[in-house]
Amino acid sequence: MCGVYISWPFCSQKCTFCNFASGVRPADLEARYRTALLAELSRNEWHELPDTLYLGGGTPSLMPPAELATLMAAVPGRPWREATIECAPGGLTDAKVQAWRDAGINRVSLGVQSFVDLELRRTGRRHNAAMVERETQMLRRNGVDNINVDLIAGLPGQTRESWEQSLAWVERLDPPHVSVYMFEVDADSRLGNEILLGGTRYGAGDVPSEELTAELYERASAKLEKLGIARYEISNFAKPGWESAHNLKYWRREPYLGFGADAHSFDGASRWQNAEDAADYIEQQQPEKYPSRDTEERFFLGLRLADGVAVDTADWQRKGDTFERFLADGLLQQSGDRLSLTPRGILYSNEVFQEFLES
């Protein structure tokens, strides 16, 4: 069964760390985008029923519930095994959560990023820890127990002490799923671009070093492990049975369909991607498919998972030298016929993946 991703690239504000194709856009563009999105969904030939649905962006939680329900009604397969909506904390109500439940949502991903007020203000986020606690309770009160909390290691002004505050809040709220991302400096975010330019806006001068960011990630991994929230993918941790069914499709190379701006699709043999910008997406023609790179993708996607990748004789004949080098360097480990990243390999995963991308 396939998964479905719906992109809603609209936000109430653009966070400084965000490098996605999303942001604040005119209301008329939002209306035209919704029309184009519904048209794309209606054109699709559903050769199999989806069992997972994921609404991301952007901030799809800002969508009026009736409009959200209309979009979701265009996707067959309800009730889905898992239906997730990404949510910016600070705007939930009991009525909105109940409307989501009625539309089929059974999982909510909260874009918390930090529980420390100073760190939140410097990134442009408008919530605080008390709001997250209140809304977590609200979700559970309305029957949504499958909750993810996002954290980012490496935000401006973040210290070991402030990171412990965020981890303490995670323990207090006890979500079944936590995502921990290490901030990466690139020109696609305002903060990353400011760092590359040597500027000081957005707290660029106070971003932790790469070494400290890695330390914060490792501390989170150890803390979550003690809480029974185990790492199953580089950035994702879950209690047993609470792993994201939809996101696992990406790393296991199972079929999924993406709708909306910058959405990607994979049918098992080919990949295609919609136009990145919302305005371009509205005008786009059918995107062109390109063949999947089976062997390379199997490694740079599968190695993200804690249980790694099964390696056969043909793999060793083709990439044996690479495997041996990473094993000797302590970046990969072997158990039976499977290779996986070591804790050190996780921190240098981009270097490992690059080897397979260049194959």
Backbone torsions as a table, in degrees:
resi	resn	phi	psi	omega
1	MET	NA	145.6	-175.7
2	CYS	-94.0	165.6	171.9
3	GLY	-106.0	158.9	178.3
4	VAL	-127.0	130.7	174.8
5	TYR	-115.2	131.4	175.8
6	ILE	-117.5	123.4	-177.8
7	SER	-94.0	126.3	174.8
8	TRP	-122.9	92.3	-167.8
9	PRO	-86.9	36.2	-176.5
10	PHE	-116.4	137.7	-178.3
11	CYS	-136.0	162.2	174.7
12	SER	-82.6	-21.1	173.2
13	GLN	-156.7	158.2	179.9
14	LYS	-98.7	114.2	-179.5
15	CYS	-70.8	147.3	-173.8
16	THR	-65.2	-28.9	-176.2
17	PHE	-88.2	-8.9	-171.0
18	CYS	-73.8	128.5	175.9
19	ASN	-118.4	22.4	176.2
20	PHE	-89.2	163.3	179.2
21	ALA	-82.5	65.1	-177.9
22	SER	-142.4	167.1	178.7
23	GLY	164.1	-166.7	179.8
24	VAL	-85.1	125.1	-175.3
25	ARG	-132.1	158.9	178.9
26	PRO	-61.6	149.4	-177.9
27	ALA	-62.3	-35.7	-178.8
28	ASP	-67.6	-33.0	176.6
29	LEU	-66.9	-39.9	178.6
30	GLU	-59.8	-42.3	-179.8
31	ALA	-65.7	-43.1	179.3
32	ARG	-67.6	-35.4	178.6
33	TYR	-63.9	-43.7	179.8
34	ARG	-59.3	-41.9	178.5
35	THR	-62.2	-44.3	179.8
36	ALA	-65.2	-37.9	-179.6
37	LEU	-65.4	-44.9	177.8
38	LEU	-63.5	-36.1	178.5
39	ALA	-66.1	-41.5	179.1
40	GLU	-64.1	-41.6	178.1
41	LEU	-63.1	-41.5	-177.7
42	SER	-70.0	-27.8	179.6
43	ARG	-74.7	-22.8	-172.3
44	ASN	-67.7	138.8	174.1
45	GLU	-94.7	111.5	-174.4
46	TRP	-84.1	95.5	-178.9
47	HIS	-78.9	-18.2	174.2
48	GLU	-149.3	153.9	-178.2
49	LEU	-78.3	131.7	174.4
50	PRO	-67.6	144.6	174.0
51	ASP	-113.0	-7.7	173.6
52	THR	-134.3	149.8	178.7
53	LEU	-138.4	135.9	-178.9
54	TYR	-135.6	122.2	176.6
55	LEU	-105.4	113.8	-177.5
56	GLY	-129.3	-170.7	-177.9
57	GLY	176.8	-134.5	12.2
58	GLY	72.5	-177.1	-178.3
59	THR	-130.2	81.2	-178.8
60	PRO	-64.2	-18.6	179.1
61	SER	-66.4	-14.7	177.4
62	LEU	-79.5	-13.4	-179.0
63	MET	-64.6	135.9	172.3
64	PRO	-54.7	135.5	-175.6
65	PRO	-53.1	-37.0	-179.4
66	ALA	-65.0	-38.8	179.4
67	GLU	-71.1	-37.5	175.2
68	LEU	-60.7	-45.3	-179.7
69	ALA	-60.9	-36.8	178.7
70	THR	-64.4	-43.3	178.1
71	LEU	-62.0	-47.2	-176.9
72	MET	-66.3	-31.4	179.4
73	ALA	-66.7	-19.5	178.9
74	ALA	-80.9	-4.4	-179.9
75	VAL	-107.0	120.4	179.7
76	PRO	-73.5	171.9	174.2
77	GLY	103.4	-4.1	-178.9
78	ARG	-67.1	137.6	3.8
79	PRO	-80.4	128.8	179.8
80	TRP	-75.5	151.6	176.5
81	ARG	-59.3	-37.5	178.6
82	GLU	-148.2	129.8	177.2
83	ALA	-134.2	110.6	-171.9
84	THR	-108.7	142.4	169.2
85	ILE	-125.8	134.6	174.7
86	GLU	-80.3	138.3	-171.7
87	CYS	-136.7	131.7	171.4
88	ALA	-86.5	120.3	-178.3
89	PRO	-59.6	148.6	175.0
90	GLY	116.5	-7.9	-176.6
91	GLY	-128.8	12.4	-177.7
92	LEU	-79.5	149.0	171.1
93	THR	-135.8	160.0	176.8
94	ASP	-58.6	-39.8	-178.5
95	ALA	-64.2	-40.6	-179.3
96	LYS	-66.8	-45.0	-179.6
97	VAL	-62.6	-41.0	179.2
98	GLN	-65.4	-36.5	177.0
99	ALA	-64.9	-38.7	176.2
100	TRP	-61.6	-45.0	179.1
101	ARG	-59.2	-43.1	-179.6
102	ASP	-63.3	-31.5	-179.7
103	ALA	-81.0	-13.6	177.7
104	GLY	117.7	-1.9	178.9
105	ILE	-68.3	132.2	175.5
106	ASN	-132.6	7.6	178.7
107	ARG	-146.8	137.1	-179.6
108	VAL	-127.7	130.8	177.2
109	SER	-106.8	112.9	-176.9
110	LEU	-90.6	120.8	179.0
111	GLY	-81.5	70.2	-175.1
112	VAL	-74.6	-51.0	179.8
113	GLN	71.1	-44.1	178.6
114	SER	-158.7	154.7	173.9
115	PHE	-107.0	10.2	-175.9
116	VAL	-104.8	123.0	-172.3
117	ASP	-55.6	-46.3	-176.4
118	LEU	-61.9	-43.6	179.8
119	GLU	-64.5	-39.2	179.5
120	LEU	-65.1	-45.3	-178.5
121	ARG	-61.9	-37.7	-177.4
122	ARG	-71.7	-19.4	177.9
123	THR	-95.1	-12.3	-179.8
124	GLY	100.0	-0.1	178.4
125	ARG	-74.2	148.5	-172.2
126	ARG	-109.8	0.2	-178.5
127	HIS	-95.5	176.8	172.0
128	ASN	-140.6	176.9	-175.1
129	ALA	-61.0	-40.2	-178.7
130	ALA	-61.8	-37.9	177.8
131	MET	-63.8	-42.3	-179.2
132	VAL	-63.4	-42.2	178.3
133	GLU	-61.9	-45.2	-179.1
134	ARG	-62.9	-40.9	-176.8
135	GLU	-77.9	-29.1	172.9
136	THR	-62.9	-43.7	176.7
137	GLN	-63.1	-38.6	180.0
138	MET	-64.2	-43.6	178.2
139	LEU	-59.7	-48.1	-179.2
140	ARG	-64.5	-38.1	179.5
141	ARG	-62.0	-28.9	-179.0
142	ASN	-101.1	17.2	171.0
143	GLY	89.2	11.0	176.8
144	VAL	-104.9	97.8	179.5
145	ASP	-95.6	-19.7	-177.9
146	ASN	-83.7	92.4	-172.2
147	ILE	-121.7	132.2	171.4
148	ASN	-108.8	143.8	174.2
149	VAL	-120.2	124.3	176.1
150	ASP	-88.2	136.3	170.2
151	LEU	-128.2	151.2	174.9
152	ILE	-122.8	125.4	173.9
153	ALA	-93.6	128.0	178.3
154	GLY	110.6	17.4	178.3
155	LEU	-75.1	155.6	179.2
156	PRO	-54.5	131.4	177.2
157	GLY	81.7	-2.3	-178.0
158	GLN	-70.0	136.9	179.3
159	THR	-128.8	172.0	175.5
160	ARG	-58.0	-41.2	-177.3
161	GLU	-67.5	-43.5	-179.0
162	SER	-69.5	-33.0	177.3
163	TRP	-64.0	-37.8	177.1
164	GLU	-63.6	-33.1	176.6
165	GLN	-63.1	-44.8	179.2
166	SER	-63.9	-41.9	179.6
167	LEU	-66.1	-34.7	177.1
168	ALA	-64.5	-36.9	177.4
169	TRP	-67.1	-38.4	176.4
170	VAL	-60.0	-45.0	178.3
171	GLU	-60.8	-39.8	-178.5
172	ARG	-67.0	-41.5	-177.2
173	LEU	-80.5	-25.2	174.9
174	ASP	54.8	53.5	175.1
175	PRO	-73.5	152.9	178.6
176	PRO	-78.9	-11.5	-177.1
177	HIS	-143.0	136.4	178.2
178	VAL	-135.6	135.1	172.5
179	SER	-110.0	131.8	-179.8
180	VAL	-124.7	111.9	-179.1
181	TYR	-106.8	140.8	173.0
182	MET	-92.5	123.5	-179.4
183	PHE	-59.8	129.5	178.9
184	GLU	-113.5	133.3	-178.7
185	VAL	-80.7	116.5	173.4
186	ASP	-149.7	166.3	-173.8
187	ALA	-78.5	-3.1	-176.8
188	ASP	-83.9	-10.3	174.2
189	SER	-113.5	154.0	179.3
190	ARG	-63.1	-41.2	179.4
191	LEU	-66.1	-46.1	179.8
192	GLY	-62.3	-42.6	179.6
193	ASN	-64.5	-38.5	178.8
194	GLU	-63.8	-38.9	177.3
195	ILE	-63.6	-45.4	-179.6
196	LEU	-62.3	-31.2	179.1
197	LEU	-83.9	-5.8	-179.9
198	GLY	77.3	21.3	-178.1
199	GLY	-89.3	-176.1	-176.6
200	THR	-123.0	-4.0	-179.9
201	ARG	-64.4	157.5	177.7
202	TYR	61.5	19.0	-178.9
203	GLY	76.5	22.4	-175.7
204	ALA	-57.9	-32.2	-179.5
205	GLY	-74.2	-10.9	-176.7
206	ASP	-111.3	16.3	178.0
207	VAL	-73.5	131.7	179.5
208	PRO	-57.6	154.4	176.9
209	SER	-66.0	163.5	177.1
210	GLU	-59.8	-36.9	-179.8
211	GLU	-64.6	-43.5	-179.9
212	LEU	-69.3	-39.3	178.0
213	THR	-59.4	-43.2	177.4
214	ALA	-63.9	-38.6	178.1
215	GLU	-63.5	-40.8	179.1
216	LEU	-63.9	-41.7	177.8
217	TYR	-60.7	-46.7	-178.6
218	GLU	-63.9	-37.1	177.7
219	ARG	-64.0	-42.5	177.6
220	ALA	-62.0	-42.9	-179.8
221	SER	-60.0	-44.2	-179.9
222	ALA	-66.8	-42.3	-179.5
223	LYS	-64.1	-46.5	-178.7
224	LEU	-65.0	-37.1	177.4
225	GLU	-58.7	-42.9	178.8
226	LYS	-65.1	-28.2	179.6
227	LEU	-84.5	1.2	-178.9
228	GLY	82.2	16.6	179.5
229	ILE	-109.9	92.0	-168.9
230	ALA	-88.3	148.4	176.2
231	ARG	-73.1	124.6	174.7
232	TYR	-116.3	-9.5	176.3
233	GLU	-151.5	158.5	-171.5
234	ILE	-45.8	-46.1	-174.4
235	SER	-108.1	6.3	-171.4
236	ASN	-129.2	134.8	-174.5
237	PHE	-131.7	140.9	-177.3
238	ALA	-152.5	152.6	167.3
239	LYS	-69.4	153.3	-178.8
240	PRO	-53.6	128.5	179.4
241	GLY	89.2	-4.8	-178.5
242	TRP	-109.3	14.2	176.7
243	GLU	-63.0	152.1	-179.2
244	SER	-73.2	109.8	-179.2
245	ALA	-62.8	-36.6	-178.9
246	HIS	-70.0	-50.5	-176.5
247	ASN	-65.6	-28.4	176.4
248	LEU	-62.2	-26.4	177.8
249	LYS	-61.6	-37.9	-179.9
250	TYR	-62.4	-48.5	-173.7
251	TRP	-76.8	-23.5	177.6
252	ARG	-94.5	2.1	178.4
253	ARG	59.5	44.3	172.8
254	GLU	-93.6	156.9	-174.6
255	PRO	-65.1	142.7	172.9
256	TYR	-152.5	153.0	179.9
257	LEU	-119.4	132.9	178.9
258	GLY	-111.5	136.3	-179.4
259	PHE	-125.9	136.7	-179.5
260	GLY	103.8	-179.8	-174.9
261	ALA	-62.8	133.8	175.7
262	ASP	63.1	17.7	179.5
263	ALA	-82.7	140.4	-179.3
264	HIS	-107.8	153.1	177.9
265	SER	-136.3	154.2	179.9
266	PHE	-149.7	125.9	-177.6
267	ASP	-107.7	10.3	-178.3
268	GLY	103.4	-21.8	179.7
269	ALA	-129.0	-34.2	-176.3
270	SER	-128.3	158.4	175.9
271	ARG	-124.0	153.4	172.1
272	TRP	-153.0	159.7	-174.5
273	GLN	-140.4	136.9	175.3
274	ASN	-76.9	163.5	176.5
275	ALA	-54.6	141.7	-173.8
276	GLU	-72.4	-43.2	-176.6
277	ASP	-83.5	142.1	-177.2
278	ALA	-59.8	-42.8	-179.6
279	ALA	-65.8	-39.9	177.9
280	ASP	-66.8	-37.4	179.2
281	TYR	-59.7	-41.5	-178.7
282	ILE	-59.6	-33.8	-176.6
283	GLU	-95.4	-5.4	-169.4
284	GLN	-70.3	153.9	170.1
285	GLN	-89.6	-177.0	178.9
286	GLN	-60.8	125.4	-179.2
287	PRO	-67.2	149.6	-179.7
288	GLU	-82.2	141.5	176.7
289	LYS	-87.1	151.8	173.6
290	TYR	-136.5	148.8	-173.5
291	PRO	-67.2	145.4	175.5
292	SER	-73.9	143.2	175.9
293	ARG	-94.8	89.1	-166.9
294	ASP	-54.6	-57.4	-174.1
295	THR	-64.1	-47.6	-177.5
296	GLU	-62.4	-45.6	-179.1
297	GLU	-64.4	-36.4	-179.1
298	ARG	-59.4	-33.4	-179.0
299	PHE	-86.9	-48.1	-175.1
300	PHE	-77.2	-13.5	170.8
301	LEU	-94.0	-47.9	-176.5
302	GLY	-65.9	-32.1	179.4
303	LEU	-69.7	-11.9	174.3
304	ARG	-68.0	-25.5	-176.6
305	LEU	-81.9	147.3	-178.4
306	ALA	-61.8	-33.1	-179.2
307	ASP	-86.4	-0.6	169.7
308	GLY	69.3	-148.4	-171.2
309	VAL	-131.0	138.6	173.0
310	ALA	-76.3	132.3	-176.0
311	VAL	-118.5	127.2	-179.7
312	ASP	-105.5	-177.4	-176.5
313	THR	-60.6	-40.5	179.3
314	ALA	-62.5	-37.8	177.7
315	ASP	-63.3	-42.5	179.9
316	TRP	-66.4	-37.2	178.4
317	GLN	-65.3	-34.9	-175.5
318	ARG	-86.1	-41.3	-172.4
319	LYS	-125.5	19.5	-176.3
320	GLY	-57.0	-40.7	179.8
321	ASP	-61.5	-40.7	179.0
322	THR	-65.8	-46.0	178.0
323	PHE	-57.3	-48.3	-177.1
324	GLU	-61.3	-38.6	-179.7
325	ARG	-65.4	-45.5	-179.5
326	PHE	-69.9	-32.6	174.9
327	LEU	-64.8	-44.0	-179.9
328	ALA	-66.8	-33.3	180.0
329	ASP	-80.7	-5.2	179.9
330	GLY	77.7	20.8	178.6
331	LEU	-95.5	-26.9	175.3
332	LEU	-119.6	154.8	173.8
333	GLN	-133.2	154.6	-176.0
334	GLN	-120.4	136.0	173.9
335	SER	-137.9	107.2	-174.6
336	GLY	63.0	-125.2	-179.6
337	ASP	-96.1	12.6	-175.7
338	ARG	-111.7	142.0	172.1
339	LEU	-113.0	140.3	177.5
340	SER	-145.2	161.9	177.4
341	LEU	-71.9	141.6	170.7
342	THR	-80.8	169.5	174.0
343	PRO	-54.1	-39.5	176.7
344	ARG	-69.0	-36.8	179.8
345	GLY	-63.9	-31.1	177.3
346	ILE	-60.9	-41.4	-178.1
347	LEU	-69.4	-24.0	178.9
348	TYR	-113.7	28.2	-173.9
349	SER	-61.8	-34.6	-179.3
350	ASN	-61.2	-38.1	177.9
351	GLU	-66.0	-39.5	178.3
352	VAL	-65.6	-48.2	-177.1
353	PHE	-62.9	-36.4	-178.4
354	GLN	-58.1	-33.6	179.9
355	GLU	-60.9	-36.0	-178.8
356	PHE	-85.4	-31.4	176.6
357	LEU	-63.7	-29.9	-177.0
358	GLU	-91.1	2.2	-177.3
359	SER	-63.8	NA	NA
